[in-house]
Amino acid sequence: MKKIKCIILDDEPLAVDLLKNYADKQLQLEVVLATTDVFEVIEQLQKQTVDLIFIDIQMPELSGIQLMQMFNKDNYFIITTAYADYALESYDYRVIDYLLKPISFDKFHKSIQKFTNFVILETMENNHLFVKVDGRQIKINPKEIILIEGLSDYIRIHLLNERLIVLDNLKDFIHKLPLNEFMRVHKSYIIQLDKIKSIDGNMIYHDLGTTPIGETYKHKIKKWIGNKE
């Protein structure tokens, strides 16, 4: 199962430690950053998008609302705060849930379930994505993608009868794809799991030929195979 990459931001160190402890108990979560420093979060988000941000509204240097204004397009949020006054305003943004402190593990766990269910429904309803090719926005169905190949600052999307060159990178693009349907199997390749016909040694066989499995990704493939048995 693809991990949900998340960031935890709160101006109280104890609150950060508590949420980090809760997150570590959720197998589907991967904490990219847990901090009290809002500018550290900004620097991280400028380098990569994440799936989910746990964010306190009242921060001393830059409020949670201001941060959401900056990164609302590419990220989802779960508000963690002691104040209910901002609930209505915060829902102008991509807010999945609103957790009032003190936050129990049960409430935290239910928020994660809510986010997971939301993503599944969104994927079902929005079964297409747009990619920019030669200045044009091209609509494609992710189910038609067989393979995505990394080409330095670009990616090549392999459909059955078409190849699209897109200005993007594998690290960011995988977050735009449906959860649990694609896997990075090599530093240069992402494959749609349903398109795999067979696996022999370090090679994956599909309609377009073969794709190598990178050494550091072998355990992911083995785990996926194990889950299928």
ABEGO torsion letter per residue (X at the ends): XBBBBBBBBBABAAAAAAAAAAAAABAABBBABBBABAAAAAAAAAABBBABBBBBABBAABBAAAAAAAAAAABBBBBBBABAAAAAAAAABBBABBBBOBBBAAAAAAAAAAAAAAAAAAAAABABBBBBBGGBBBBBBAAABABBBBBEABBBBBBAABBBBBBBBAAAAAAABBBGABBBABAABBBBAAABABBBEABBBBAAEBBBBBAAAAAAAAAAAAAAX
